[in-house]
């Protein structure tokens, strides 16, 4: 070997690199790897990974002084390395006479892990750079998308290998999380559930559950998603195969929600285009759909019994064309059907390129609504009677806290607004880099969610107070607590503003943006889970990612059609009650049990330390282990004990409709026990104990077969100092 080669080899011991030399006289040098491609890594389990960027390469540069965070677990799973065809420039070994093939380079870590790099350097310079990489670019500005550009293969075959992209920067990830939390969960669901639960009596359980369940579970889900780089099904199957059904249940709920969340967007589109008329049609009782019961609010006259405001009649009789009950389906509302198709077209073209397209859309759909919310807040505070509505919003009725309804509704709101237990946050975090500090993201998303909920609540209840002032009635008797609360209260306030058409257009455009943010996250959960669960089928049958998104959108559109017939609002209420409210605490409980009890708080804490450099605080560990599961179990039991059938205003659902609702709920409720039984039956072992033991064992996160894997040992069991050879 030449002098330059000797000097390159001399540098190896200083960084703890072991070089095994083999005779490569029989090797086919035309099939060597591209020297400019990312470094391929073969873990002891045989999985081939790549260093995704200079950042990752730099992180494992000085392995003799690296901590456990710099082990092979820092490298994200990626597609298998392909060799270059014979005769290609990249495959030519120009230095074969002077450089012997290095079959493996083992880099030792202080935590006992051994990482083997399957790499054949083609020059002394490349060998030296492999061991001593150059200084990486700034992590804050480095884009993983640019790294992926160097790996792109032939344009005709690149779509055959579905790959998991990365957020181009941290802002995109935060905007995705904030956009979901400040979506329909806050602007539509929060005022509706708060009004339904008695105003101020809702806020106390809301913030208690936020601190005990919301923030800890958000932090836990971000950790699991970022560590596993999978959606909810894949992540939970790696952590505890026995509870893989919890991940499946979250995808089922997300799919069901996507069918009727799109209907809310369709309503917003209908109102948006209607707002361009010279006079907003919900301002008077002189329209063809109005009935003799239509009454224009007047402060000097008390609202007559059985009367409705123009905004109520516009929503129920014009937009929905409501029938008398769910047993009277009627025909299709073709105007709403067109709006529903338009909503799904918007969703499709925002998601067809995965996060590369949706992340760019969120720059507008997430930031613009905040400005409009502040504007409408300022306007609502100047209305007459606003103080009455705010008093109802902030002053609790302590007697209501003895009931379970405010607590169950508060839990439902927390989970819906932040997105926990729905798989959205696990999915978002799976696109993160391994070393992202998601503690900052958890705090930011939780604060933004809570502050936005309060702002929207002030805006809504100030407007309701004004309506109560004009109708000369109490706040709790202003309007029925229906899902259409937002489409009745806000238009009534807008109708009295100067240039009401302009404000109506801006408001419903804002609402459309917020609805799309929520819908993006929900649909992405379904798409990501299908990709993670059936990668070979997707690659073989659908080929293109765009076709998969198209199929998901088309199926969801079909399942959303029952919501836009004449009895659609009753179907909507039934679906929302059983799919998103009744079963969510049940699902959240088993998710926490799977991660905190079976996988283990200690093991999860070490995983978090590997990613962020710090173990989670005592607050998080206590909540995961005791407080969160205890509160969730209590809420689930209370919701069953105090169960009351759903209703729409004074309408009560017939028995067959309630049975249909329980069938809808069972689609997610049964996923966990049924799949657990399937996993136990299929598990190897002679006895039930052996099968159960195998079913709760992590599949690929810690049971990796590596002696001294930090995540497989407790602090009291230090790993063996001897590295394991591959």
DRENZARO-924662 format. One line per 4 residues: number of its first residue (from 1); their letters; for each residue x, y, z of C-alpha. Coordinates in steps of 0.1 Angstrom, whole numbers, always signed. Each point is the difference from the previous one (the first is absolute). Layout:
N
NUM	a	X,Y,Z | ...
//
This chain:
726
1	xxxx	+0,+0,+0 | +13,+35,-9 | +12,+26,+25 | -33,+19,-3
5	xxxx	-19,-31,+8 | +21,-6,+30 | -6,+35,+13 | -37,-4,-4
9	xxxx	+1,-33,+19 | +21,+16,+28 | -29,+24,+7 | -24,-28,+7
13	xxxx	+10,-10,+36 | -3,+36,+12 | -38,-1,-5 | -6,-36,+11
17	xxxx	-4,-15,-34 | +9,-36,-7 | +10,-9,-35 | -2,-36,-13
21	xxxx	+20,-5,-32 | -10,-27,-25 | +14,-10,-33 | -23,+15,-26
25	xxxx	+17,-16,-30 | -32,-18,-9 | -24,+29,+6 | -18,+16,-29
29	xxxx	+10,+36,+3 | -26,+10,-25 | -26,-5,+27 | +15,+23,+26
33	xxxx	-21,+25,+17 | -1,+36,-11 | +26,+19,+21 | -22,+30,+1
37	xxxx	-31,-17,+13 | -10,+1,+36 | +19,-25,+22 | -19,-33,+2
41	xxxx	-3,-16,+35 | -7,-36,+8 | -13,-5,+35 | +6,-32,+18
45	xxxx	-35,-11,-8 | +8,+2,-37 | -20,+31,-8 | +18,+23,-24
49	xxxx	-2,+37,+8 | +15,+31,-14 | +15,+31,+16 | -26,+25,-13
53	xxxx	+20,+31,+1 | +33,+16,+10 | -15,+7,+33 | -5,-37,+8
57	xxxx	+35,-8,-13 | +15,+27,+21 | -19,-12,+31 | +18,-33,+0
61	xxxx	+34,+14,-10 | +18,-2,+32 | -14,-32,+14 | +27,-5,+26
65	xxxx	-15,+29,+20 | -36,-3,-12 | -29,-8,+24 | -28,-25,-5
69	xxxx	-18,+26,-21 | +26,-4,-27 | -6,-37,-5 | -14,-17,-30
73	xxxx	-35,+8,+13 | +6,+36,-12 | -2,-12,-36 | -35,-1,-15
77	xxxx	-12,-31,-19 | +1,+4,-37 | -2,-21,-31 | +26,-26,-9
81	xxxx	+32,+10,-18 | +0,-9,-37 | +32,-6,-19 | +9,+19,-31
85	xxxx	-1,-18,-34 | +32,-12,-15 | +18,+26,-20 | -15,+30,+18
89	xxxx	+23,+28,+11 | -11,-4,+36 | +8,-36,+0 | +36,+3,-13
93	xxxx	+27,-6,+25 | +28,+22,-13 | +23,-7,+30 | -3,-38,+0
97	xxxx	+38,-7,-5 | +9,+21,+31 | -29,-3,+24 | -11,-34,+13
101	xxxx	-37,-4,+5 | -11,+7,+35 | -29,-24,+6 | -11,+15,+33
105	xxxx	+8,+29,+23 | -12,-6,+35 | -5,+32,+21 | -3,-6,+37
109	xxxx	-21,+20,+24 | +3,+6,+38 | -34,-17,+5 | +12,-33,-14
113	xxxx	-18,+2,-33 | +18,-10,-31 | -7,+16,-33 | +13,-16,-32
117	xxxx	+3,+21,-31 | -2,-20,-32 | +21,+23,-21 | +27,-4,-26
121	xxxx	+21,+32,-2 | +15,+6,-34 | +28,+24,+10 | +21,+10,+30
125	xxxx	-18,+33,+2 | -34,-16,+1 | +12,-24,+27 | +13,+29,+21
129	xxxx	-33,+20,-5 | -20,-31,+10 | +18,+0,+33 | +5,+38,+4
133	xxxx	-30,+15,-18 | +1,+38,-9 | -18,+25,+21 | -37,-3,-7
137	xxxx	-22,+29,-11 | -22,+18,+25 | -27,-24,+13 | -26,+27,+2
141	xxxx	+2,+8,-37 | +9,-34,-14 | -28,-16,-19 | -5,-38,-1
145	xxxx	-17,+5,-33 | +33,+12,-15 | +17,-31,+14 | -25,-22,-17
149	xxxx	+6,+17,-33 | +34,-16,-2 | -15,-35,+5 | -26,+3,-27
153	xxxx	+1,-28,-25 | -13,-2,-35 | -31,+21,-4 | -20,-29,-14
157	xxxx	+6,-23,+30 | +2,+23,+30 | -37,-2,+7 | +4,-38,+5
161	xxxx	+17,+5,+33 | -23,+19,+24 | +22,+17,+25 | -7,+20,+31
165	xxxx	+9,+36,-6 | +12,+25,+27 | -13,+34,+9 | +22,+25,-18
169	xxxx	+4,+20,+32 | -14,+2,+35 | -25,+27,-9 | -19,-23,-22
173	xxxx	-4,-26,+28 | -11,+26,+25 | -25,+15,-25 | -14,-34,-7
177	xxxx	-6,-7,+37 | -13,+35,+7 | -22,+0,-31 | -17,-32,+12
181	xxxx	-5,+13,+36 | -13,+34,-12 | -23,-16,-25 | -36,-12,+3
185	xxxx	+8,-13,+35 | +3,+36,+13 | -22,+21,-22 | -29,-24,-4
189	xxxx	+1,-27,+27 | +13,+21,+30 | -29,+26,+0 | -25,-27,-7
193	xxxx	+11,-23,+29 | +6,+29,+23 | -35,+14,-5 | -15,-35,+2
197	xxxx	+19,-6,+34 | -10,+32,+17 | +26,+25,-9 | +24,+6,+29
201	xxxx	-6,-35,+14 | +17,-13,-31 | +33,+20,+4 | +10,-15,+34
205	xxxx	+0,-37,-12 | +14,+12,-33 | +32,+13,+15 | +3,-28,+25
209	xxxx	-1,-26,-28 | +23,+21,-21 | +27,-1,+27 | -6,-36,+11
213	xxxx	-7,-17,-33 | +5,+24,-29 | +35,+13,+4 | +15,-34,+12
217	xxxx	-17,-20,-27 | +11,+25,-27 | +36,-2,+11 | -3,-38,+1
221	xxxx	-15,-3,-35 | +27,+24,-15 | +27,-22,+16 | -15,-32,-13
225	xxxx	-5,+13,-35 | +34,+16,-3 | +18,-31,+14 | -17,-26,-21
229	xxxx	-5,+21,-32 | -33,-17,-5 | -37,+9,+1 | -23,-11,+29
233	xxxx	-4,-36,-11 | +37,-6,-7 | +12,+19,+31 | -22,-19,+24
237	xxxx	+7,-34,-16 | +37,+6,+6 | -5,+12,+36 | -25,-27,+10
241	xxxx	-15,-23,-26 | -27,-10,+24 | -15,+35,-3 | +5,+5,-37
245	xxxx	-38,+2,-1 | +2,+34,+18 | +18,+14,-30 | -25,-16,-23
249	xxxx	-29,+15,+20 | +15,+34,-2 | +1,-3,-38 | -36,-12,-1
253	xxxx	-11,+30,+20 | +20,+23,-22 | -16,-14,-31 | -35,+4,+15
257	xxxx	+8,+35,+10 | +13,+8,-34 | -34,-8,-15 | -20,+25,+20
261	xxxx	+27,+26,+5 | -1,+5,-37 | -37,+7,+3 | +8,+29,+23
265	xxxx	+25,+13,-26 | -28,-4,-26 | -23,+22,+22 | +27,+26,+2
269	xxxx	+5,+0,-38 | -38,+4,-4 | +0,+30,+23 | +32,+14,-16
273	xxxx	-16,+2,-35 | -33,+12,+14 | +18,+29,+17 | +7,+16,-34
277	xxxx	-36,+9,-5 | -9,+37,+2 | -18,-7,+33 | +8,-29,+23
281	xxxx	-32,-22,-1 | +0,-8,+37 | -6,+36,+10 | -38,+2,-5
285	xxxx	-32,-21,+0 | -10,+10,-36 | +15,-30,-17 | -20,-29,-16
289	xxxx	+12,-26,+26 | -11,+21,+30 | -31,-10,+19 | -25,+20,+22
293	xxxx	+21,-10,+30 | +29,+20,-13 | +8,+29,+24 | +25,+28,-4
297	xxxx	+16,+7,+35 | -11,+33,+16 | +12,+11,+34 | -33,+13,+10
301	xxxx	-19,-32,-7 | +5,-34,+17 | +5,-29,-24 | -33,-17,-5
305	xxxx	-2,-37,+8 | +6,-23,-30 | +15,+28,-21 | +33,-1,-18
309	xxxx	+25,+27,-11 | +7,+4,-37 | +35,-16,+4 | -16,-31,+16
313	xxxx	-25,-3,-28 | +26,+6,-27 | +22,-28,+14 | -27,-26,+7
317	xxxx	-25,+7,-28 | +22,+13,-28 | +34,-16,+5 | -10,-33,+15
321	xxxx	-37,-2,-11 | -5,-20,+32 | -26,-28,+1 | -20,-9,+32
325	xxxx	+25,-27,+10 | +25,-26,-10 | -28,-23,-10 | -9,+24,-28
329	xxxx	+31,+1,-21 | -14,+20,-30 | +21,+7,-30 | +35,+12,-6
333	xxxx	+9,+37,+5 | +18,+4,-33 | +14,+34,+8 | +17,-14,+31
337	xxxx	+11,-30,-20 | +18,+23,-24 | +16,+18,+30 | +10,-33,+14
341	xxxx	+17,-10,-32 | +18,+33,-1 | +12,-5,+36 | +15,-34,-8
345	xxxx	+17,+14,-32 | +17,+26,+22 | +11,-27,+25 | +13,-22,-28
349	xxxx	+21,+26,-17 | +14,+10,+34 | +10,-36,+9 | +9,-16,-33
353	xxxx	+37,+6,+4 | -1,-10,+37 | +15,+26,+24 | +19,+17,-27
357	xxxx	-32,+15,-13 | -21,+2,+32 | +29,+18,+18 | +0,+28,-25
361	xxxx	-38,+4,+1 | +1,+3,+38 | +21,+32,-2 | -32,+17,-11
365	xxxx	-27,-21,+17 | +16,+2,+34 | +13,+36,+2 | -28,+20,-16
369	xxxx	-28,-12,+23 | +18,+13,+30 | -1,+35,-13 | -37,-2,-8
373	xxxx	-8,-15,+34 | +16,+30,+17 | -20,+24,-22 | -33,-18,+8
377	xxxx	+9,-1,+37 | +4,+38,+1 | -34,+4,-18 | -19,-23,+23
381	xxxx	+12,+17,+32 | -16,+33,-11 | -35,-16,-4 | -28,+8,+24
385	xxxx	-5,-28,+26 | +35,-14,-6 | +7,+1,+38 | -30,-22,+6
389	xxxx	+13,-27,-23 | +35,+2,+15 | -14,-4,+35 | -17,-32,-11
393	xxxx	+33,-11,-16 | +23,+6,+30 | -23,-4,+30 | -4,-37,+8
397	xxxx	-31,-16,+13 | +15,-22,+27 | -30,-23,+1 | +7,-11,-36
401	xxxx	+35,-12,+10 | -16,-28,+20 | -13,-14,-33 | +21,-20,-24
405	xxxx	-11,+18,-32 | +23,+30,+3 | +30,-23,+8 | -7,-24,-29
409	xxxx	-6,+29,-24 | +32,+17,+12 | +20,-32,-6 | -16,-4,-35
413	xxxx	+9,+36,-8 | +37,-4,+12 | +5,-31,-21 | -18,+15,-31
417	xxxx	+18,+33,+1 | +36,-11,+7 | -5,-32,-20 | +12,-25,+25
421	xxxx	-14,-36,-1 | -9,+7,-36 | +34,-8,-14 | +6,+34,-15
425	xxxx	+29,+10,+23 | +17,-34,-4 | -3,+4,-37 | +14,+36,+0
429	xxxx	+29,-9,+22 | +9,-30,-22 | +12,+24,-26 | +24,+17,+25
433	xxxx	+37,-3,+1 | +12,-23,+28 | +16,+28,+21 | -29,+24,-1
437	xxxx	-7,+15,+35 | -37,-7,+1 | -4,+12,+36 | +0,+36,-14
441	xxxx	-26,-11,-25 | -22,-15,+27 | +0,+32,+20 | -5,+22,-30
445	xxxx	-30,-20,-14 | -16,-3,+34 | +3,+37,+8 | -13,+10,-35
449	xxxx	-29,-24,+3 | -10,+12,+35 | +3,+37,-9 | -18,-3,-33
453	xxxx	-29,-19,+18 | -3,+29,+24 | +1,+26,-27 | -26,-18,-21
457	xxxx	-21,-6,+32 | +0,+38,+7 | -9,+8,-35 | -28,-25,-1
461	xxxx	-16,+7,+34 | +3,+38,-5 | -21,-5,-31 | -24,-23,+18
465	xxxx	-3,+26,+27 | -9,+26,-26 | -27,-23,-14 | -14,-6,+35
469	xxxx	-1,+38,+4 | -19,+5,-32 | -24,-28,+7 | -5,+11,+36
473	xxxx	+7,-35,+13 | +27,-19,+19 | +32,-13,-16 | -8,-36,+6
477	xxxx	-34,+4,-18 | +13,+18,-31 | +4,-30,-23 | -1,-38,+2
481	xxxx	+33,-17,+5 | +2,-15,-35 | +31,-6,-21 | -10,+29,-22
485	xxxx	+5,+25,+29 | +29,+16,-19 | -21,+4,-32 | -27,+18,+20
489	xxxx	+19,+22,+24 | +27,+14,-22 | -21,+9,-30 | -25,+18,+22
493	xxxx	+29,+22,+14 | +14,+6,-35 | -34,+11,-14 | +1,+30,+23
497	xxxx	+35,+11,-9 | +7,+27,-26 | +9,-15,-33 | -14,-33,+12
501	xxxx	+7,-17,-34 | +37,+6,+3 | +2,-12,+36 | -21,-31,-9
505	xxxx	+24,-9,-28 | +30,+5,+23 | -15,-20,+28 | -10,-30,-20
509	xxxx	+33,+0,-19 | +16,-1,+34 | -22,-28,+11 | +7,-18,-33
513	xxxx	+37,+2,+7 | -4,-13,+36 | -22,-29,-12 | +26,-10,-27
517	xxxx	+28,+0,+26 | -19,-25,+21 | -10,-21,-30 | +36,-1,-13
521	xxxx	+12,-16,+32 | -29,-25,+2 | +4,-12,-35 | +38,-2,+2
525	xxxx	-4,-24,+30 | -20,-24,-22 | +23,+3,-30 | +32,-4,+21
529	xxxx	-14,-30,+19 | -9,-17,-33 | +35,+6,-13 | +16,-13,+31
533	xxxx	-23,-30,+3 | +0,-12,-37 | +31,+14,-17 | +4,-29,-24
537	xxxx	-36,+1,-11 | +1,+37,-5 | +31,-2,-21 | -13,-29,-20
541	xxxx	-37,+10,-5 | -2,+38,+2 | +36,+9,-9 | -4,+37,+4
545	xxxx	-6,+18,+34 | -24,+23,-18 | -23,-30,-8 | -1,-11,+36
549	xxxx	-10,+35,+12 | -26,+1,-28 | -15,-33,+12 | -2,+11,+36
553	xxxx	-16,+33,-9 | -25,-17,-24 | -11,-26,+26 | -3,+27,+27
557	xxxx	-21,+21,-24 | -24,-29,-5 | -4,-7,+37 | -7,+38,+5
561	xxxx	-30,+1,-23 | -25,-12,+27 | +8,+32,+19 | -13,+23,-28
565	xxxx	-35,-16,-5 | -30,+17,+16 | +5,-20,+32 | +38,+5,-2
569	xxxx	+3,+21,+31 | -14,-28,+21 | +25,-24,-15 | +27,+26,+7
573	xxxx	-9,+3,+36 | -2,-38,+4 | +34,-5,-15 | +17,+28,+20
577	xxxx	-15,-13,+33 | +10,-37,-4 | +31,+2,-21 | +19,+30,+15
581	xxxx	-14,+5,+35 | -10,-33,+15 | +29,-22,-10 | +30,+25,+2
585	xxxx	+7,-3,+37 | -1,-38,-3 | +25,+1,-28 | +23,+25,+18
589	xxxx	+0,-22,+31 | +13,-31,-18 | +25,+21,-19 | +15,+12,+33
593	xxxx	-1,-35,+14 | +19,-14,-30 | +27,+26,+1 | +4,+8,+37
597	xxxx	-7,-33,+16 | +9,-27,-25 | +28,+17,-19 | +11,+18,+31
601	xxxx	+4,+35,+12 | +37,-6,+7 | +7,-14,-35 | -20,+29,-16
605	xxxx	+20,+25,+21 | +33,-14,-12 | -13,+2,-36 | -8,+36,+5
609	xxxx	+34,+6,+15 | +16,-15,-31 | -20,+25,-22 | +1,+32,+21
613	xxxx	+29,-6,+24 | -23,+3,+30 | -22,-23,+19 | -37,+11,+4
617	xxxx	-8,+17,+33 | -17,-16,+30 | -32,+17,-10 | -2,-18,-33
621	xxxx	+10,-34,+15 | -25,+3,+28 | -28,+9,-24 | +8,-28,-24
625	xxxx	+2,-26,+27 | -28,+9,+24 | -19,+33,-5 | -9,-2,-37
629	xxxx	-12,-36,-1 | -19,+4,+33 | -19,+31,-12 | -7,-15,-34
633	xxxx	-14,-32,+15 | -22,+21,+24 | -13,+21,-30 | -8,-31,-20
637	xxxx	-19,-17,+28 | -19,+33,+8 | -10,+3,-37 | -14,-35,+0
641	xxxx	-18,+4,+34 | -16,+34,-9 | -6,-10,-36 | -28,+19,-17
645	xxxx	-11,-6,-36 | +8,+29,-23 | -26,+24,-13 | -3,+30,-23
649	xxxx	-18,+28,+18 | -33,-16,+11 | +3,-30,-24 | +8,-34,+15
653	xxxx	+16,-27,-21 | -20,-32,-4 | +14,-33,+13 | +13,-12,-33
657	xxxx	+20,+32,-5 | +15,-4,+35 | +9,-36,-10 | +16,+13,-31
661	xxxx	+20,+25,+21 | +14,-28,+22 | +9,-19,-32 | +20,+30,-11
665	xxxx	+17,+2,+34 | +8,-37,+0 | +20,+4,-32 | +27,+16,+21
669	xxxx	-8,-14,+34 | +3,-37,-11 | +33,+6,-19 | +20,-2,+33
673	xxxx	-13,-33,+15 | -5,-18,-34 | +35,+8,-12 | +15,-9,+33
677	xxxx	-16,-35,-2 | +13,-4,-36 | +35,+10,+11 | +0,-25,+29
681	xxxx	-13,-28,-21 | +26,+6,-27 | +29,+4,+25 | +25,-28,+3
685	xxxx	+0,-21,+32 | -15,-30,+16 | -19,+15,+29 | -21,+31,+3
689	xxxx	+26,+16,+22 | +27,-4,-27 | -23,+14,-26 | -9,+30,+21
693	xxxx	+36,+6,+9 | +9,+1,-37 | -30,+22,-8 | +11,+28,+23
697	xxxx	+37,+0,-11 | +11,+29,-22 | +6,-12,-35 | +28,+22,-13
701	xxxx	+6,+30,+23 | +19,-17,+29 | +0,-37,-6 | +26,+5,-26
705	xxxx	+24,-28,+9 | +28,+24,+8 | +20,-6,+32 | -1,+32,+20
709	xxxx	-28,+18,-18 | -7,+29,+23 | -37,-2,-4 | -1,-37,+10
713	xxxx	+16,+5,+34 | -9,+19,+31 | +24,+23,+17 | +7,-27,+25
717	xxxx	+11,-24,-27 | +29,+16,-19 | +7,-15,-34 | +29,-22,-7
721	xxxx	+32,+18,-9 | +8,-24,-28 | -14,+11,-33 | -20,-25,-20
725	xx	+14,-9,-33 | -23,-2,-29
//
